[in-house]
Amino acid sequence: MQAPERETMTFTREEFYEKVWSAPATHIAKELGCSDVLIGKICKAYDIPKPIGGCRRRYESGKSISTWGIGAFASSRSWW
């Protein structure tokens, strides 16, 4: 029995940043067919800032929130 073929999706860092800030990770994960943990790991691997807990709720209630710019990707970053 072969595993089903998966559709490949490609995003730029900027596109993924916009996606992460537009909806909760659980919603994005469901849309992409992966886990919310994987969304977090992708953000960490590509140095994409994620909203802190409660940001979206504060924004939806009319309060201002701070977003972090995407900045430059440090490709020579050491992970250990």
Contacts in CASP RR format, 6 or more apart in sequence:
PFRMAT RR
TARGET T0000
AUTHOR 0000-0000-0000
METHOD contacts of the structure
MODEL  1
MQAPERETMTFTREEFYEKVWSAPATHIAKELGCSDVLIGKICKAYDIPK
PIGGCRRRYESGKSISTWGIGAFASSRSWW
9 32 0 8 1.000
11 19 0 8 1.000
13 46 0 8 1.000
13 48 0 8 1.000
13 70 0 8 1.000
13 73 0 8 1.000
14 70 0 8 1.000
16 42 0 8 1.000
16 43 0 8 1.000
16 46 0 8 1.000
16 48 0 8 1.000
17 48 0 8 1.000
17 49 0 8 1.000
17 69 0 8 1.000
17 70 0 8 1.000
19 28 0 8 1.000
20 28 0 8 1.000
20 39 0 8 1.000
20 43 0 8 1.000
20 48 0 8 1.000
20 50 0 8 1.000
20 51 0 8 1.000
21 51 0 8 1.000
21 67 0 8 1.000
24 36 0 8 1.000
24 56 0 8 1.000
25 36 0 8 1.000
25 39 0 8 1.000
25 40 0 8 1.000
25 50 0 8 1.000
26 36 0 8 1.000
28 36 0 8 1.000
28 39 0 8 1.000
29 35 0 8 1.000
29 36 0 8 1.000
29 38 0 8 1.000
29 39 0 8 1.000
32 39 0 8 1.000
40 50 0 8 1.000
42 48 0 8 1.000
43 49 0 8 1.000
43 50 0 8 1.000
46 73 0 8 1.000
47 71 0 8 1.000
47 73 0 8 1.000
47 74 0 8 1.000
47 77 0 8 1.000
48 70 0 8 1.000
49 67 0 8 1.000
49 68 0 8 1.000
49 69 0 8 1.000
49 70 0 8 1.000
51 65 0 8 1.000
51 67 0 8 1.000
55 65 0 8 1.000
58 65 0 8 1.000
59 65 0 8 1.000
END
